Amino acid sequence: MGFDGIPFGDVTVPPLTTIIQPMHQFGVRSVQLLLRKIKDPQLDDCHEVLEWKLLERGSA
């Protein structure tokens, strides 16, 4: 099982099942939350779960 959907996982034997994570969205959301926290340091910390996809290959 891999993470980040790297292309290398497709050439292994068997091809590696992987989790595809929304890396760009992680970055965008992190900056948004950081800017909110800078404006108001009293804001509570938050926890968010972003959508991910399972890419089933031969190792599943």
C-alpha positions in Angstrom: 0.0 0.0 0.0 1.4 3.4 -1.0 0.4 7.0 -0.5 0.4 10.0 -2.9 -0.3 8.0 -6.1 3.3 8.0 -7.3 3.7 6.7 -10.8 6.4 4.3 -9.7 3.7 2.2 -8.0 2.4 1.3 -11.4 5.6 -0.3 -12.5 6.2 -2.6 -9.5 5.3 -6.3 -9.5 2.5 -6.4 -8.5 1.5 -2.8 -9.2 1.1 -1.0 -5.9 -2.3 0.0 -4.6 -2.1 3.6 -3.4 -4.0 6.4 -1.7 -4.2 9.6 -3.9 -4.2 12.6 -1.6 -5.2 16.1 -2.7 -1.8 17.7 -2.1 -2.6 21.0 -3.7 -5.8 21.3 -1.6 -3.8 20.5 1.5 -1.5 23.4 0.8 -4.3 25.9 -0.1 -6.3 25.0 3.0 -3.2 25.1 5.3 -2.5 28.7 4.1 -6.1 29.7 4.6 -6.1 28.4 8.2 -2.8 29.9 9.0 -3.9 33.3 7.8 -7.0 33.1 9.9 -4.9 32.1 12.9 -2.5 35.0 12.3 -5.5 37.5 12.2 -7.0 36.0 15.4 -4.6 34.0 17.5 -7.5 33.2 19.9 -9.2 30.9 17.4 -9.4 27.3 18.4 -7.3 24.8 16.4 -9.3 22.9 13.9 -9.1 19.4 12.4 -10.2 18.7 8.9 -10.3 15.6 6.7 -10.0 16.2 3.0 -11.3 13.7 0.4 -8.9 11.1 -0.9 -9.1 8.3 -3.4 -8.1 4.7 -3.4 -6.3 3.6 -6.6 -6.6 -0.2 -6.6 -3.8 -1.9 -8.5 -2.5 -5.4 -8.4 -1.5 -5.4 -4.8 -5.0 -5.0 -3.5 
